[in-house]
Amino acid sequence: MMEGQKTMRRYKRVFGVASFLAIGLTLTILTCYVLRPATRDFFRDRFIGFYGEEDDSLDVVGLGSSALYRYFSSPALYEYTGITSYPLATAGQSVFAIENLIDEILKTQSPQLLVIESRKFLLTKEKRDKENRFRLITDNMFYSWNRVSLINKLVDDWETRLSYYFDIMLYHENWENLDLSSLEYLFNTKKHQLKGWENNAMHKAFEKPDLTDATGELPLSEASEEALLGVIEKCRKKNLEVLFVVSPYVIDSDTQKKSNYMRRIVEENGFRFLDCNLCVDEMGLDYGVDFYNRKHTNSIGADKFTKYLGEYILENYDIDTDHSPEVAADWERAAQENRVLCDEASEKVLAKVQRKLERASAQ
């Protein structure tokens, strides 16, 4: 009898300690979510907005760098096609993060199609990248083994990894910047009103690239090809439908030849590859109006790109766009709000173009 009571007390102590540690760990994690830097809300809100979407409500999920979130308007895609989507994109997103981000997507969503913006494969020269680019991903992810795995992949030094594992080590002084709005980040699931999209009214004019002689191939870097083949294998094992896309920009001939090389690899492995640098005329893209720098479109260009991409998806993939009344209502609201903002941004861009033309003619 006494022995049984001692055993029971030991179990209670172990349970008590385990409960205390679990509560402490939970509070630490929630504190980390709140303390993550508000100066990066442009990226944080977009990234954690993905977590805020209702489970299994997204038909399409996109992955990639700024070439995705400056071109791919989820509300406009819904307006044009009825497809619900989300760009899980970050600036300079490492191609070596894609496999882990696919796992992150599949925790809460069952997309009928992944769109992988592939321009970064053309640029990557080695596996390692800038720390701030990695942190835009890992500092916005839920705490999980998948996050740890990604950190281990991207960060070599053990001591440096610690501040990635527990980013409170880096951001603990952000207490002074907290206010009531910070509590919106407590569970890392703040919904993004425009589904990861933000309109842009900036403008700069460019000449359309001449790709007449860019018909051959140039190989990707060894690191890029390794990452590309890893993503392809991952998607094949997960039995995922995937569209690899290169968004249009002021590309040079050598980079276009690398894109040709990448197209061959992707298509030989059974996936579609859409090189939009070769279909800008069909898209109606105007390099004198639709860009704000050499690599990114403004809202006018993004709207054209999104409409073209939506038509391509409907023509080549069997996407079921039936959604619950609650999900449909949420997306109708986002589409309507976006259309107002997009029209406003477009008017500003066209006004800037007109003023530049008037100044040029007056000289």
Secondary structure, DSSP 8 states (H G I E B T S, - for coil): -HHHHHHHHHHHHHHHHHHHHHHHHHHHHHHHHHHS-GGGHHHHHHHHHHHHS-TT--SEEEEESHHHHTT--HHHHHHHH---EEEEE-TT--GGGHHHHHHHHHHH---SEEEEE-HHHHH--SS---HHHHHHHHTTS-SSHHHHHHHHHH---HHHHHHHHTTHHHHGGGGGG--GGGGGGTTS----TTTT---------------TT--S-----HHHHHHHHHHHHHHHHTT--EEEEE---S--HHHHHHHHHHHHHHHHTT-EEEEGGG-HHHHT--TTTSEEETTEE-HHHHHHHHHHHHHHHHHHS-------HHHHHHHHHHHHHHHHHHHHHHHHHHHHHHHHHHHHHH-
